[in-house]
Amino acid sequence: MNLFKYFKSEIDVALDRLVANGTLPQGIDTSKVTAEPPREAAHGDVATNAAMVLSKAAGKKPRDIADALAGELAKHPAVTAVEVAGPGFLNMRLADSFWYERLAEILAAGIAYGDGEAKNRRVNVEYVSANPTGPMHIGHARGAVVGDALALLLAKAGFDVTREYYINDAGAQVDVLARSAHIRYREALGEVVGDIPEGLYPGEYLKPVGEALAKQFGDLYKTAPESEWLVPFRQHAVDAMMAMIREDLAALGVRHDVFTSERALVEAGKVDAALKFLEDRDQVYVGVLEPPKGKTPDDWEPRPQVLFRATRFGDDVDRPLKKSDGSYTYFASDIAYHYDKFLRGCPEMIDVMGADHGGYVKRMQAAVKAISEGGGALDVKLCQMVNLLKGGQPYKMSKRAGTFVTLRDLVDSVGKDVVRFIMLTRKNDAQLDFDLDKVLEQSRDNPVFYVQYAHARCHSVLRHATEMWPGLDVSGPALAAVPLARLTDPAELGLIKLLAGWPRLVESAAESHEPHRVAFYLFDVAAGFHGLWNKGKDDTSLRFLQEGDREVSLARLGLLRAVAQVIASGLGIFGVEPKEEMR
């Protein structure tokens, strides 16, 4: 149960009664009424803004509406008190029995607790989409994790999710890749190539590509003109790079449902089709753009261009669709790609990109509005840089790529679970420090350890209980039936309330496309659990297992099982395996 959704419906029922008795006018709009946690836990369990948002339409003071609504809500069997605060906010306090019911619900549901109902909403999440010109670097790791976790979060919340990778294999960069591979091909044939020319890819990762080409073609293309070998070398190199990228993604636990090739889109005529769609709706024209800001008349040559009317859809300027040589711009291909996604039945689109794509956001959102005729929407999540540190100091790993730290180096150093969790401990648009020492530290300052330790400690107590009482069933469904009302300490009830907020957290984080909120929540759950553990050190009556009181022990085991289940559910969204033992 999303308890706040439940109480929103109960508030709506109470408001209907106020309409029926004449306190509120007929037809009053209650769509902006909310039920949410109070800003401070001391104020109660559920707060509503109903009186504040209905005051103007009702022609009444908020306080008067609040007093009337409080009287109705006080009739609810789970409500023990309703308080009117300030000008008209309402805070409800709920009976302990309500929270015990929520705990039993968590135990019965297992890690499925928090799953949303199917929403009949299809979402396409595109992430990584690194150019197929080399291994992925540490920056790609962040986008990969953010995109993958967001897809998992949306799926848990009930969305129909497609995970997609867009292969940029139609631009000039893949021709550069082919030329770089040709040098490594000649090297594999015994030629001394020396330093790689500037402008080509120098990384040693292309040596195996050159060796494979030499094995396949012999010296057929060693001295042949570029026109003869460019196409086959380009395809071979792109395939090799994508195989390496897929391996790196697998090492990080990242998967995609669909890989879409830009070159295939172009060759299938889908760019032409998308632009024809826009032309038919007068969204394309030939015009001359103003000089970009910062340009002087000497370095700007105005010329007629094929332009998309991006300003009609919220962009700052209209955007070119063709280059001076008549070929399509990257933007034109991207329009076609998003048009293709829309035609595949995904009106909701999310693109996870690097921070250097910030200038691309408005134009792509404008394009999606145009090609979907308002029926689609695009959210772009920009991922800021990751600063790699060791002991608080900037750190560089081995660089088989030649110029950057690879994703694989990072995963091999600390493990995929650590990489995935740490990448989600900051909002995507905030810079992230990744300290190789700190992420392996066993302390409260390391969120990965702190959360995993809470999960492992719960399982340690559960194992100890089965040793104390052989044959004891400590499964969730079994513990859902024990006398949970024996949990009376304020810290125990506070932890139950925190766990009961998990469904709301899942839904709100999914709707706002913010998977990092799961990390913050898991840290709070771990802190609540560790706080209880420490209280038991000081007061033996609060220890989880009481040999002389099996009933209270079972209730506390139920709480521990619920904590472990919710942590496991959250780690599942992150693609992180929950640990039952820490070694």
C-alpha distance (Angstrom), angle and dihedral (degrees) to the residues before:
residue distance angle dihedral
M1 . . .
N2 3.79 . .
L3 3.79 92.0 .
F4 3.79 93.5 -162.5
K5 3.80 91.6 54.1
Y6 3.78 87.4 48.6
F7 3.79 92.6 52.8
K8 3.79 91.4 44.7
S9 3.81 87.3 60.0
E10 3.82 90.3 46.2
I11 3.81 90.2 50.8
D12 3.82 89.1 50.6
V13 3.81 89.2 52.9
A14 3.81 90.1 50.3
L15 3.80 90.7 48.9
D16 3.81 89.8 51.3
R17 3.80 88.0 56.2
L18 3.81 89.6 52.1
V19 3.80 89.1 51.7
A20 3.80 90.5 48.9
N21 3.82 93.2 52.2
G22 3.81 92.8 45.9
T23 3.80 98.4 -109.3
L24 3.82 89.8 116.7
P25 3.82 126.5 32.7
Q26 3.79 123.3 -105.4
G27 3.82 116.1 -94.3
I28 3.79 96.0 20.6
D29 3.82 112.3 164.6
T30 3.81 111.4 -118.2
S31 3.83 97.0 171.7
K32 3.82 92.6 110.2
V33 3.78 94.4 52.4
T34 3.80 111.6 113.0
A35 3.78 138.5 -168.6
E36 3.79 113.8 -155.4
P37 3.78 143.1 140.7
P38 3.82 114.3 -70.2
R39 3.79 115.5 -107.3
E40 3.79 88.6 -112.3
A41 3.79 122.6 36.3
A42 3.82 90.2 -139.5
H43 3.80 89.4 67.3
G44 3.80 94.2 65.7
D45 3.79 142.0 -87.3
V46 3.82 106.0 -75.4
A47 3.81 128.8 25.8
T48 3.80 130.3 -168.7
N49 3.79 133.7 -166.3
A50 3.83 92.5 -157.9
A51 3.79 97.3 121.2
M52 3.80 92.8 47.3
V53 3.81 97.3 50.2
L54 3.83 95.7 41.0
S55 3.81 97.2 46.7
K56 3.80 98.8 89.7
A57 3.82 95.9 44.3
A58 3.80 91.6 45.6
G59 3.79 93.9 46.3
K60 3.80 90.4 -131.0
K61 3.79 137.2 114.6
P62 3.83 112.2 -95.0
R63 3.79 90.3 -124.4
D64 3.81 92.1 57.0
I65 3.82 91.6 51.4
A66 3.80 90.4 45.3
D67 3.80 92.6 53.0
A68 3.81 91.6 50.1
L69 3.81 93.1 45.5
A70 3.80 91.4 47.1
G71 3.78 89.4 58.3
E72 3.79 91.4 53.9
L73 3.80 95.9 44.9
A74 3.79 91.9 48.9
K75 3.82 87.3 67.9
H76 3.81 91.3 67.1
P77 3.82 110.0 107.6
A78 3.83 93.0 -133.9
V79 3.82 94.4 50.8
T80 3.81 116.6 89.9
A81 3.80 97.8 174.0
V82 3.80 140.4 5.3
E83 3.78 118.4 -159.3
V84 3.80 127.8 -168.9
A85 3.80 110.8 -142.3
G86 3.78 130.1 -166.0
P87 3.81 115.0 -31.1
G88 3.81 94.1 -12.6
F89 3.80 116.3 -42.3
L90 3.78 114.1 142.6
N91 3.81 123.9 -142.2
M92 3.79 121.6 -170.4
R93 3.80 127.2 -160.0
L94 3.77 117.2 -153.2
A95 3.77 130.7 -145.9
D96 3.80 119.4 -103.2
S97 3.80 88.0 -120.7
F98 3.81 89.2 64.7
W99 3.82 90.3 57.4
Y100 3.79 93.0 47.7
E101 3.81 88.0 54.7
R102 3.81 89.6 52.2
L103 3.81 90.7 50.6
A104 3.81 90.8 51.7
E105 3.80 88.4 49.1
I106 3.81 91.4 53.3
L107 3.79 91.7 49.3
A108 3.79 93.0 49.2
A109 3.82 93.4 48.2
G110 3.81 98.4 48.3
I111 3.79 116.5 -167.7
A112 3.82 88.5 -19.7
Y113 3.80 86.8 75.2
G114 3.79 106.9 117.5
D115 3.82 94.9 29.0
G116 3.78 109.4 142.9
E117 3.76 125.4 -134.3
A118 3.82 115.6 -99.1
K119 3.80 106.2 -82.6
N120 3.81 100.3 -165.5
R121 3.81 87.3 -128.6
R122 3.80 119.9 129.8
V123 3.79 117.6 -150.6
N124 3.79 127.6 -174.1
V125 3.79 114.3 -153.2
E126 3.79 114.0 -167.2
Y127 3.77 115.3 -169.2
V128 3.79 142.9 159.1
S129 3.85 95.8 14.6
A130 3.81 88.8 164.2
N131 3.80 114.3 179.4
P132 3.83 107.3 -95.5
T133 3.79 92.4 -120.6
G134 3.80 101.6 102.9
P135 3.79 146.8 -24.2
M136 3.77 119.4 -42.5
H137 3.79 118.6 -98.8
I138 3.79 133.5 -143.9
G139 3.81 91.4 -87.4
H140 3.79 90.6 57.5
A141 3.81 88.0 52.2
R142 3.78 91.3 64.2
G143 3.79 94.4 49.7
A144 3.79 90.6 45.2
V145 3.79 92.8 53.2
V146 3.81 95.3 42.2
G147 3.80 91.5 49.8
D148 3.79 95.1 44.4
A149 3.81 93.6 46.8
L150 3.80 91.2 46.3
A151 3.81 90.1 52.6
L152 3.81 90.8 49.3
L153 3.81 91.0 47.1
L154 3.80 92.6 50.6
A155 3.80 90.7 48.5
K156 3.81 91.3 51.7
A157 3.80 89.5 50.1
G158 3.81 90.4 55.9
F159 3.82 103.6 -96.6
D160 3.80 122.7 138.6
V161 3.81 99.9 -121.6
T162 3.80 132.6 -164.3
R163 3.81 116.1 -166.8
E164 3.78 110.5 -151.6
Y165 3.81 140.0 -174.5
Y166 3.81 118.4 -161.7
I167 3.80 112.2 -150.4
N168 3.81 109.8 -147.8
D169 3.79 94.6 -153.2
A170 3.80 101.4 138.4
G171 3.80 102.7 69.3
A172 3.77 135.5 88.8
Q173 3.81 91.5 -92.9
V174 3.81 92.5 72.7
D175 3.80 90.4 52.5
V176 3.81 87.1 53.9
L177 3.81 87.2 50.2
A178 3.82 90.5 53.2
R179 3.81 91.6 50.6
S180 3.81 90.2 48.7
A181 3.80 90.0 50.1
H182 3.80 90.1 50.2
I183 3.81 89.8 58.8
R184 3.80 90.6 51.3
Y185 3.82 88.4 46.7
R186 3.81 90.6 56.0
E187 3.79 89.3 45.5
A188 3.81 90.2 53.6
L189 3.80 88.2 53.2
G190 3.81 89.7 58.5
E191 3.79 102.5 -93.3
V192 3.81 117.0 139.3
V193 3.81 101.1 -127.9
G194 3.82 99.5 178.1
D195 3.80 119.3 -164.7
I196 3.79 115.9 2.8
P197 3.83 108.5 -109.7
E198 3.80 116.0 -106.0
G199 3.78 113.0 -93.6
L200 3.82 94.2 36.8
Y201 3.81 127.9 93.8
P202 3.83 109.5 -91.7
G203 3.81 100.7 -174.3
E204 3.78 119.6 124.5
Y205 3.80 89.6 -131.3
L206 3.83 86.6 87.3
K207 3.81 93.4 61.8
P208 3.83 93.3 83.7
V209 3.81 88.2 48.6
G210 3.78 90.3 54.1
E211 3.80 91.2 47.4
A212 3.81 91.3 51.1
L213 3.81 90.6 49.6
A214 3.80 91.0 49.3
K215 3.79 90.3 50.8
Q216 3.82 91.7 48.7
F217 3.81 100.6 42.4
G218 3.79 105.5 20.6
D219 3.81 109.8 -157.0
L220 3.82 93.4 -32.4
Y221 3.83 93.8 116.6
K222 3.81 99.8 27.2
T223 3.80 94.4 108.6
A224 3.80 99.2 9.9
P225 3.81 119.5 122.9
E226 3.79 116.7 -94.9
S227 3.79 92.3 -111.5
E228 3.81 89.3 68.5
W229 3.80 100.4 49.1
L230 3.82 105.4 26.5
V231 3.83 97.4 88.0
P232 3.83 99.4 45.2
F233 3.81 92.3 40.9
R234 3.78 91.1 48.6
Q235 3.79 93.5 52.2
H236 3.79 93.3 44.5
A237 3.82 92.1 48.8
V238 3.81 93.8 46.8
D239 3.81 90.9 49.3
A240 3.81 90.4 49.7
M241 3.79 92.5 48.2
M242 3.80 92.3 48.4
A243 3.81 90.3 50.1
M244 3.81 88.7 53.2
I245 3.81 91.9 46.3
R246 3.82 91.1 50.4
E247 3.81 89.9 51.5
D248 3.80 91.0 50.3
L249 3.80 91.2 48.4
A250 3.79 90.6 49.5
A251 3.81 89.7 52.4
L252 3.81 87.5 55.0
G253 3.80 91.9 46.8
V254 3.80 92.6 -114.9
R255 3.78 121.0 143.0
H256 3.79 136.0 -179.7
D257 3.78 130.1 -157.1
V258 3.81 95.7 -153.7
F259 3.81 135.5 30.2
T260 3.80 111.5 -164.9
S261 3.81 122.0 -166.0
E262 3.79 119.4 -142.9
R263 3.81 89.9 -154.7
A264 3.81 90.6 53.5
L265 3.82 90.0 51.7
V266 3.79 91.4 52.0
E267 3.80 94.5 45.0
A268 3.81 91.1 48.2
G269 3.81 89.9 57.2
K270 3.78 93.8 -115.5
V271 3.80 93.9 133.1
D272 3.80 89.4 54.7
A273 3.80 90.0 48.0
A274 3.80 94.2 50.0
L275 3.81 93.3 49.0
K276 3.81 90.6 45.9
F277 3.80 87.7 54.3
L278 3.81 89.6 54.0
E279 3.80 93.7 42.8
D280 3.81 90.9 54.1
R281 3.80 87.8 57.0
D282 3.82 94.8 46.7
Q283 3.79 93.1 -109.8
V284 3.83 94.3 125.8
Y285 3.81 126.9 63.1
V286 3.80 142.4 152.7
G287 3.78 112.3 -105.9
V288 3.79 146.8 137.4
L289 3.79 119.9 -104.0
E290 3.79 125.6 -141.7
P291 3.83 115.9 -109.5
P292 3.79 113.2 -84.0
K293 3.78 115.5 -103.3
G294 3.79 111.2 -82.4
K295 3.82 94.8 25.4
T296 3.81 121.1 120.8
P297 3.82 125.0 -145.9
D298 3.83 88.9 -105.4
D299 3.80 95.2 62.2
W300 3.78 98.1 37.1
E301 3.78 124.4 81.2
P302 3.81 112.9 -170.8
R303 3.78 112.3 -146.4
P304 3.79 137.5 162.2
Q305 3.82 111.7 -90.1
V306 3.79 138.4 179.2
L307 3.81 102.3 -108.5
F308 3.79 138.1 -172.4
R309 3.82 114.4 -135.1
A310 3.79 92.2 -122.0
T311 3.81 92.9 155.2
R312 3.81 89.2 68.3
F313 3.80 87.2 65.6
G314 3.78 102.0 43.8
D315 3.81 104.4 -79.3
D316 3.80 122.9 131.1
V317 3.82 96.8 -124.7
D318 3.78 138.4 7.3
R319 3.81 113.3 -94.6
P320 3.82 132.9 -129.7
L321 3.79 117.6 -114.6
K322 3.81 98.6 -175.8
K323 3.80 134.8 43.1
S324 3.78 124.2 -131.5
D325 3.83 90.2 -94.2
G326 3.80 90.8 56.8
S327 3.80 96.3 -107.4
Y328 3.78 120.7 127.3
T329 3.79 122.6 -93.4
Y330 3.80 121.3 -123.2
F331 3.79 86.4 -106.2
A332 3.81 91.9 59.7
S333 3.80 90.5 53.3
D334 3.79 90.5 47.5
I335 3.80 90.6 52.5
A336 3.79 89.4 53.0
Y337 3.79 91.3 47.7
H338 3.80 93.2 53.2
Y339 3.79 90.7 43.4
D340 3.81 87.6 54.4
K341 3.82 90.5 51.5
F342 3.79 90.6 50.3
L343 3.81 91.8 49.7
R344 3.82 88.7 50.4
G345 3.80 87.7 63.4
C346 3.82 102.5 -96.7
P347 3.81 108.3 123.1
E348 3.82 91.6 163.4
M349 3.78 111.2 67.6
I350 3.78 132.1 179.0
D351 3.80 122.2 -170.7
V352 3.81 118.9 -166.3
M353 3.80 109.3 -155.9
G354 3.78 141.6 164.2
A355 3.80 119.7 -92.8
D356 3.82 90.2 -106.3
H357 3.83 88.3 72.0
G358 3.80 93.0 66.5
G359 3.79 92.6 112.9
Y360 3.80 90.1 55.0
V361 3.79 97.4 60.8
K362 3.81 102.1 82.5
R363 3.79 95.1 44.7
M364 3.81 93.4 50.0
Q365 3.79 92.5 46.6
A366 3.81 88.0 50.2
A367 3.80 90.3 49.5
V368 3.81 93.0 50.9
K369 3.81 91.0 50.5
A370 3.81 89.0 51.9
I371 3.80 100.5 45.1
S372 3.82 92.1 43.9
E373 3.83 92.9 42.5
G374 3.77 88.3 -129.8
G375 3.79 94.6 -47.5
G376 3.79 96.0 104.5
A377 3.77 136.3 56.3
L378 3.79 133.6 -159.6
D379 3.79 126.4 -155.1
V380 3.80 116.0 -170.1
K381 3.80 117.8 -156.9
L382 3.80 110.4 -160.3
C383 3.80 115.4 -156.7
Q384 3.77 116.7 -149.6
M385 3.78 124.5 -142.5
V386 3.79 125.8 -71.4
N387 3.82 115.9 -133.7
L388 3.80 110.6 -149.8
L389 3.80 112.6 -145.3
K390 3.78 138.7 172.0
G391 3.77 117.3 -160.3
G392 3.79 89.1 -10.8
Q393 3.82 93.7 -55.4
P394 3.83 128.6 106.9
Y395 3.79 109.4 -92.8
K396 3.78 135.8 -164.5
M397 3.80 123.8 -158.4
S398 3.78 127.1 -158.7
K399 3.77 109.4 -60.9
R400 3.75 111.2 -145.9
A401 3.81 85.0 161.1
G402 3.78 90.5 63.2
T403 3.79 98.3 -129.4
F404 3.81 111.2 33.7
V405 3.80 147.1 32.8
T406 3.78 110.4 -93.5
L407 3.77 126.8 -131.5
R408 3.79 89.4 -127.0
D409 3.82 92.1 56.0
L410 3.79 88.9 54.1
V411 3.82 95.1 47.6
D412 3.79 92.1 46.4
S413 3.82 90.3 51.7
V414 3.82 101.2 51.0
G415 3.83 107.7 5.5
K416 3.78 132.2 -104.2
D417 3.82 96.3 -89.3
V418 3.80 92.6 56.7
V419 3.80 92.0 46.7
R420 3.80 92.6 48.7
F421 3.80 95.7 47.5
I422 3.81 96.7 44.7
M423 3.80 92.1 48.0
L424 3.82 87.6 60.7
T425 3.81 98.4 48.6
R426 3.81 92.0 89.6
K427 3.77 131.8 45.1
N428 3.80 109.9 -93.9
D429 3.82 94.1 -112.5
A430 3.82 93.7 53.9
Q431 3.80 121.6 84.9
L432 3.79 114.2 -106.7
D433 3.80 129.5 -144.8
F434 3.80 112.1 -149.4
D435 3.80 108.3 -166.6
L436 3.81 111.4 -170.3
D437 3.80 91.4 -153.6
K438 3.80 97.1 43.8
V439 3.82 95.2 50.2
L440 3.82 90.7 57.9
E441 3.80 95.0 43.6
Q442 3.79 116.6 114.9
S443 3.80 99.1 -134.7
R444 3.78 143.2 99.9
D445 3.80 88.2 -97.0
N446 3.80 89.4 67.3
P447 3.83 106.0 72.6
V448 3.82 93.1 -165.8
F449 3.79 92.6 57.4
Y450 3.82 93.8 39.0
V451 3.81 94.1 55.5
Q452 3.81 95.8 38.9
Y453 3.82 90.3 47.8
A454 3.80 90.5 55.1
H455 3.81 90.5 52.8
A456 3.81 92.5 46.5
R457 3.81 92.5 47.1
C458 3.82 90.6 53.0
H459 3.79 90.4 53.6
S460 3.79 91.3 45.6
V461 3.82 90.5 57.9
L462 3.81 91.3 45.3
R463 3.82 90.5 52.8
H464 3.81 90.9 47.3
A465 3.82 90.0 51.6
T466 3.81 91.6 56.7
E467 3.80 88.6 51.5
M468 3.81 90.8 49.9
W469 3.82 92.8 46.6
P470 3.84 108.5 25.4
G471 3.77 113.1 -145.5
L472 3.81 93.5 22.6
D473 3.82 112.4 152.1
V474 3.81 107.4 -135.1
S475 3.80 96.8 172.1
G476 3.77 118.7 128.2
P477 3.83 97.0 -108.5
A478 3.82 91.5 48.6
L479 3.80 93.2 49.4
A480 3.81 90.8 46.8
A481 3.82 86.9 70.3
V482 3.83 98.0 52.0
P483 3.84 122.0 100.7
L484 3.82 97.4 -84.2
A485 3.81 90.4 173.5
R486 3.80 86.8 82.0
L487 3.83 86.3 78.9
T488 3.80 99.3 94.1
D489 3.79 106.3 141.1
P490 3.86 111.6 110.1
A491 3.81 90.2 -125.9
E492 3.80 90.7 54.4
L493 3.80 92.4 49.5
G494 3.79 90.7 45.1
L495 3.79 90.6 54.9
I496 3.82 91.5 48.8
K497 3.80 89.3 52.7
L498 3.79 90.8 50.3
L499 3.81 91.5 50.8
A500 3.81 90.9 47.9
G501 3.81 88.6 59.1
W502 3.81 92.5 63.6
P503 3.84 97.0 94.8
R504 3.81 90.7 52.4
L505 3.80 91.2 47.6
V506 3.81 91.1 51.3
E507 3.78 93.1 50.0
S508 3.79 97.5 43.3
A509 3.82 93.5 44.7
A510 3.81 90.2 49.1
E511 3.81 94.0 48.4
S512 3.83 91.3 48.6
H513 3.83 93.0 42.3
E514 3.82 91.8 -125.7
P515 3.81 112.3 136.1
H516 3.82 91.4 167.2
R517 3.81 88.0 75.4
V518 3.80 88.0 70.7
A519 3.82 89.6 60.7
F520 3.81 91.4 52.8
Y521 3.80 90.9 48.1
L522 3.80 93.9 49.0
F523 3.79 90.1 50.8
D524 3.83 89.3 53.2
V525 3.82 91.2 49.9
A526 3.79 90.7 49.0
A527 3.80 90.4 48.4
G528 3.82 90.7 51.5
F529 3.77 91.4 50.3
H530 3.81 95.7 45.6
G531 3.81 88.3 48.0
L532 3.82 89.7 57.2
W533 3.80 90.6 47.1
N534 3.80 90.9 53.5
K535 3.81 92.3 47.4
G536 3.79 87.8 57.1
K537 3.79 89.6 56.1
D538 3.80 90.6 58.2
D539 3.82 98.0 36.7
T540 3.81 114.2 35.4
S541 3.82 90.9 -162.5
L542 3.80 88.0 68.4
R543 3.80 96.1 54.0
F544 3.76 113.7 120.8
L545 3.79 96.1 -119.8
Q546 3.81 120.1 50.6
E547 3.80 111.8 179.6
G548 3.79 90.6 -161.5
D549 3.81 94.9 48.9
R550 3.80 112.4 46.3
E551 3.80 92.4 170.3
V552 3.81 96.1 59.7
S553 3.82 89.2 41.8
L554 3.80 90.4 56.2
A555 3.79 91.3 49.2
R556 3.80 90.9 51.6
L557 3.78 90.9 46.2
G558 3.79 86.9 54.7
L559 3.80 89.6 54.6
L560 3.81 91.5 48.4
R561 3.80 91.9 48.8
A562 3.81 89.5 51.2
V563 3.80 91.7 49.4
A564 3.81 90.6 50.7
Q565 3.81 91.9 47.3
V566 3.80 94.5 50.8
I567 3.81 92.3 45.8
A568 3.82 89.5 49.2
S569 3.80 89.6 49.0
G570 3.81 91.2 51.9
L571 3.79 93.7 45.4
G572 3.81 87.6 50.4
I573 3.80 88.5 60.8
F574 3.80 87.5 53.4
G575 3.80 92.4 47.7
V576 3.81 88.7 -119.1
E577 3.80 122.2 138.9
P578 3.84 111.7 -126.0
K579 3.80 112.2 -127.5
E580 3.80 121.9 -132.4
E581 3.79 92.1 -170.7
M582 3.81 131.3 31.0
R583 3.78 115.9 -143.3
